[in-house]
Amino acid sequence: MFKGKEYMTQQQQALAEEFEAGIESEYALCIAQLQKAKQAIQWATADLTEQEQNLANSEIDALRKYWHERLEALINLVSWRAPKLLQHLNEKYLKDIH
C-alpha cells in the first residue's frame, strides 16, 4: 500500500507494515461501532421524557460521530493508495448495512 518502502528506515517500514496489517480490523471495528450507535439511538426507552431522550441520544450521537470520522480518515488514506482493498472492504462490510 505504501510506496517508497525501499527508502524507509526499518522503523518506518515496521510502522507502515503494522498499519497495513490492521486496516481490515480497524475498518470492521468502525463499522460495528457505527451500527451499535445507530441501534442504541433506536432503542431509546419510552420511560424517559423527550428532553431526557434527546440528551441521551445526543451523547450516543457524539460517539457515532467519532466512529464515523475515524472510518472516514481510514477511507481517505486507503482510497488512493489501495482502491481495490477499499472496494473489497466496502463489499465485505457494507453489504448488510441499510
Phi and psi in degrees as GROMACS dihedral restraints (atoms count N, CA, C in turn):
[ dihedral_restraints ]
;  ai    aj    ak    al  type     phi  dphi    fc
    3     4     5     6     1   -89.9    20    10
    4     5     6     7     1   130.2    20    10
    6     7     8     9     1   -86.8    20    10
    7     8     9    10     1   156.1    20    10
    9    10    11    12     1    76.4    20    10
   10    11    12    13     1    23.2    20    10
   12    13    14    15     1   -60.5    20    10
   13    14    15    16     1   -29.3    20    10
   15    16    17    18     1   -65.0    20    10
   16    17    18    19     1   -17.3    20    10
   18    19    20    21     1   -97.1    20    10
   19    20    21    22     1    -6.1    20    10
   21    22    23    24     1   -82.6    20    10
   22    23    24    25     1   151.5    20    10
   24    25    26    27     1   -71.2    20    10
   25    26    27    28     1   168.8    20    10
   27    28    29    30     1   -60.3    20    10
   28    29    30    31     1   -39.1    20    10
   30    31    32    33     1   -65.9    20    10
   31    32    33    34     1   -40.0    20    10
   33    34    35    36     1   -66.6    20    10
   34    35    36    37     1   -41.9    20    10
   36    37    38    39     1   -62.4    20    10
   37    38    39    40     1   -42.3    20    10
   39    40    41    42     1   -61.7    20    10
   40    41    42    43     1   -43.1    20    10
   42    43    44    45     1   -63.6    20    10
   43    44    45    46     1   -44.6    20    10
   45    46    47    48     1   -62.9    20    10
   46    47    48    49     1   -43.0    20    10
   48    49    50    51     1   -67.8    20    10
   49    50    51    52     1   -37.9    20    10
   51    52    53    54     1   -62.8    20    10
   52    53    54    55     1   -42.2    20    10
   54    55    56    57     1   -63.5    20    10
   55    56    57    58     1   -47.9    20    10
   57    58    59    60     1   -57.6    20    10
   58    59    60    61     1   -40.6    20    10
   60    61    62    63     1   -66.9    20    10
   61    62    63    64     1   -25.4    20    10
   63    64    65    66     1   -99.1    20    10
   64    65    66    67     1     1.8    20    10
   66    67    68    69     1   -59.0    20    10
   67    68    69    70     1   -50.8    20    10
   69    70    71    72     1   -66.1    20    10
   70    71    72    73     1   -41.4    20    10
   72    73    74    75     1   -66.3    20    10
   73    74    75    76     1   -35.6    20    10
   75    76    77    78     1   -65.9    20    10
   76    77    78    79     1   -43.9    20    10
   78    79    80    81     1   -60.7    20    10
   79    80    81    82     1   -48.6    20    10
   81    82    83    84     1   -61.7    20    10
   82    83    84    85     1   -41.4    20    10
   84    85    86    87     1   -60.4    20    10
   85    86    87    88     1   -47.4    20    10
   87    88    89    90     1   -60.8    20    10
   88    89    90    91     1   -45.0    20    10
   90    91    92    93     1   -62.5    20    10
   91    92    93    94     1   -45.2    20    10
   93    94    95    96     1   -61.8    20    10
   94    95    96    97     1   -42.7    20    10
   96    97    98    99     1   -69.1    20    10
   97    98    99   100     1   -36.2    20    10
   99   100   101   102     1   -62.7    20    10
  100   101   102   103     1   -41.7    20    10
  102   103   104   105     1   -65.0    20    10
  103   104   105   106     1   -41.8    20    10
  105   106   107   108     1   -62.5    20    10
  106   107   108   109     1   -42.0    20    10
  108   109   110   111     1   -64.1    20    10
  109   110   111   112     1   -42.2    20    10
  111   112   113   114     1   -61.5    20    10
  112   113   114   115     1   -44.9    20    10
  114   115   116   117     1   -65.5    20    10
  115   116   117   118     1   -39.0    20    10
  117   118   119   120     1   -62.1    20    10
  118   119   120   121     1   -37.4    20    10
  120   121   122   123     1   -69.2    20    10
  121   122   123   124     1   -37.7    20    10
  123   124   125   126     1   -69.0    20    10
  124   125   126   127     1   -26.6    20    10
  126   127   128   129     1   -86.7    20    10
  127   128   129   130     1    10.6    20    10
  129   130   131   132     1   -50.4    20    10
  130   131   132   133     1   134.5    20    10
  132   133   134   135     1   -78.1    20    10
  133   134   135   136     1   143.3    20    10
  135   136   137   138     1   -77.4    20    10
  136   137   138   139     1    -9.1    20    10
  138   139   140   141     1   -72.4    20    10
  139   140   141   142     1   -13.3    20    10
  141   142   143   144     1   -95.5    20    10
  142   143   144   145     1   156.1    20    10
  144   145   146   147     1   -71.8    20    10
  145   146   147   148     1   166.6    20    10
  147   148   149   150     1   -60.8    20    10
  148   149   150   151     1   -40.2    20    10
  150   151   152   153     1   -63.8    20    10
  151   152   153   154     1   -41.5    20    10
  153   154   155   156     1   -66.0    20    10
  154   155   156   157     1   -40.9    20    10
  156   157   158   159     1   -63.4    20    10
  157   158   159   160     1   -42.9    20    10
  159   160   161   162     1   -62.0    20    10
  160   161   162   163     1   -40.7    20    10
  162   163   164   165     1   -64.8    20    10
  163   164   165   166     1   -47.9    20    10
  165   166   167   168     1   -60.6    20    10
  166   167   168   169     1   -45.5    20    10
  168   169   170   171     1   -66.0    20    10
  169   170   171   172     1   -34.0    20    10
  171   172   173   174     1   -68.2    20    10
  172   173   174   175     1   -32.7    20    10
  174   175   176   177     1   -67.4    20    10
  175   176   177   178     1   -43.9    20    10
  177   178   179   180     1   -66.7    20    10
  178   179   180   181     1   -36.6    20    10
  180   181   182   183     1   -63.9    20    10
  181   182   183   184     1   -32.6    20    10
  183   184   185   186     1   -63.4    20    10
  184   185   186   187     1   -39.3    20    10
  186   187   188   189     1   -66.7    20    10
  187   188   189   190     1   -42.3    20    10
  189   190   191   192     1   -59.8    20    10
  190   191   192   193     1   -41.8    20    10
  192   193   194   195     1   -63.1    20    10
  193   194   195   196     1   -41.0    20    10
  195   196   197   198     1   -57.9    20    10
  196   197   198   199     1   -49.7    20    10
  198   199   200   201     1   -66.7    20    10
  199   200   201   202     1   -35.4    20    10
  201   202   203   204     1   -64.2    20    10
  202   203   204   205     1   -45.9    20    10
  204   205   206   207     1   -66.4    20    10
  205   206   207   208     1   -36.3    20    10
  207   208   209   210     1   -65.1    20    10
  208   209   210   211     1   -43.8    20    10
  210   211   212   213     1   -64.8    20    10
  211   212   213   214     1   -42.5    20    10
  213   214   215   216     1   -61.1    20    10
  214   215   216   217     1   -40.7    20    10
  216   217   218   219     1   -63.1    20    10
  217   218   219   220     1   -41.5    20    10
  219   220   221   222     1   -64.6    20    10
  220   221   222   223     1   -45.7    20    10
  222   223   224   225     1   -60.7    20    10
  223   224   225   226     1   -43.5    20    10
  225   226   227   228     1   -62.1    20    10
  226   227   228   229     1   -39.0    20    10
  228   229   230   231     1   -70.0    20    10
  229   230   231   232     1   -42.3    20    10
  231   232   233   234     1   -80.3    20    10
  232   233   234   235     1   -30.8    20    10
  234   235   236   237     1   -57.2    20    10
  235   236   237   238     1   -40.1    20    10
  237   238   239   240     1   -97.3    20    10
  238   239   240   241     1   -13.9    20    10
  240   241   242   243     1   -90.1    20    10
  241   242   243   244     1   -34.5    20    10
  243   244   245   246     1  -147.5    20    10
  244   245   246   247     1    68.9    20    10
  246   247   248   249     1   -60.5    20    10
  247   248   249   250     1   -31.8    20    10
  249   250   251   252     1   -68.5    20    10
  250   251   252   253     1   -37.6    20    10
  252   253   254   255     1   -63.3    20    10
  253   254   255   256     1   -43.8    20    10
  255   256   257   258     1   -62.7    20    10
  256   257   258   259     1   -41.4    20    10
  258   259   260   261     1   -61.3    20    10
  259   260   261   262     1   -43.3    20    10
  261   262   263   264     1   -60.0    20    10
  262   263   264   265     1   -45.9    20    10
  264   265   266   267     1   -64.9    20    10
  265   266   267   268     1   -42.3    20    10
  267   268   269   270     1   -60.0    20    10
  268   269   270   271     1   -46.3    20    10
  270   271   272   273     1   -64.0    20    10
  271   272   273   274     1   -38.6    20    10
  273   274   275   276     1   -75.2    20    10
  274   275   276   277     1   -41.3    20    10
  276   277   278   279     1  -104.3    20    10
  277   278   279   280     1   -17.1    20    10
  279   280   281   282     1  -104.5    20    10
  280   281   282   283     1    -0.7    20    10
  282   283   284   285     1   -64.0    20    10
  283   284   285   286     1   -30.5    20    10
  285   286   287   288     1  -102.6    20    10
  286   287   288   289     1     6.0    20    10
  288   289   290   291     1   -91.1    20    10
  289   290   291   292     1   135.2    20    10
